[in-house]
Amino acid sequence: MVEDNPDDEALTLRALRQSNITNRIVVAHDGVEALAHLLGSVPEVGCDTRLIPAVVLLDLKLPKLGGLEVLSRLRADERTRLLPVVVLTSSSEERDVIGSYSNGANSYIRKPVDFAQFADAIRQLGLYWLVVNEPPPPIKGAP
């Protein structure tokens, strides 16, 4: 999960726990940190880039490097080109929706304001991407 807002991070983690999603969740708080985790672009972070996540939940409004740029760089790298990325944002701007899909997002979900609706959206998201969806096979030759 790439999320810079501590309240949204806490709500998302709570909603995932309430949905009995037990997958390990790594949180990056800005775009640079996200790329460090996913591409190993900052060796001192100590992330194992061989452990590609089942799905990335990506906010768009991020410090240091915006979500659309993160998405573009993920799609440009052979190791993460097929990685499922769900844009999870409060933005309902048409340009953000178009930009997300143009840069290879697999889904665009606007965060509901109401916690019950938010929790239900996260539950559905988790069930689909972590249980129902067939992930792409590992890229041959990727670390």
C-alpha angles and dihedrals in degrees: 000000000000108000131144098187110087092205093052090045091053093046092049094048091047092049091049091050091048088053090055092244103158100177115127109262122206116195124206116191100204140018096262092053090048092055090045089057097042102036102023090236092149108047094191091065086074098218120155105232090193087075100076112185124243090237139353120224103206128192115204103213101067134151122246095011125021125236095250091055090048089051092048092052092047090053092047093056117080092218094058102025092109098033109128110247122188116193106220108184144140091232119111092176111135091221090058092050092048092043092050095052092040089056093050107269113165093209140003119213124179112215110245114229094222112080094220091053090043092051091049091050091050091047091053092044092051094047093049100044098035102035113017103032120087105224122220116264118259114277110255111245095019114133 
